[in-house]
Amino acid sequence: MESESNKTMIELIKVSKWYNQFQALKEVSLTVKKGERVVICGPSGSGKSTLIRCINHLEPHQSGQILVEGVELTDASKNIEQIRREVGMVFQQFNLFPHLTVLQNLTLAPRRVRKVSKQKAEELAMEYLSRVHIAEQAHKYPSRLSGGQQQRVAIARALCMEPQVMLFDEPTSALDPEMINEVLDVMIELAEAHMTMICVTHEMGFARRVADRVIFMDKGQIVEEAPPAQFFDNPGNERTKAFLGQVQKH
Ligand code: ADP
């Protein structure tokens, strides 16, 4: 029996993905345990976004296996629905519905997918809005909020489904610099609350602070993975060294 802390949350086994003739993922294998915080970095076009989009089946993979809490992802819609309930996702663009208030954005999926009552969904939404420090904005429309506030709403919206895992795809890349920290602070709080997280980000300070493991991807493959201290201070791979040299220049 696996203990709770040793439980495998996500497992990728030799996952390959093609966009037409172009192979974006090349037999990628990765195991993420419950409570683990993993940061994925690497040059643009290396397959980071594709990798995490495959985990909740926003992109289908063509070979290999992806398991979420031991359940293999297949093309069956019931299976996809089941997996998406467990896997929350936050995108670079916040993807909030502009015609719904913040509160309505948050209650939509719990009511429709989880069949939670309106009252319970609103209670849950207010709880998570408080957690991202934005409860006072509940009745506004997204366009009235700053980018940093909208991204915190998007994080709260994902949390309202009470997922087992949170995936972040460059959540601060579209933000003005002065708003990056308010989003990273919320992510740090989540990490400290032991949420299982996989984050694609170039925020290396964040990676150092919260990651259990940093993964470096290049050309559709994982070429290095190590705890942050080792990854940043003593990378083993030449491509990682070159990448870190570039990132540190900016
Ligand atoms: P990253 O997140 O590391 O920047 P992506 O996963 O977005 O990389 O992309 C990996 C590669 O796959 C890139 O070469 C990109 O051009 C290609 N790609 C991504 N999405 C598509 C798509 N929908 N159709 C065709 N090619 C794509």
Residues whose N, C-alpha, C, O or C-beta is under 5 A from the ligand:
A	BS01	ADP	Y19 A24 P43 S44 G45 S46 G47 K48 S49 T50 L51
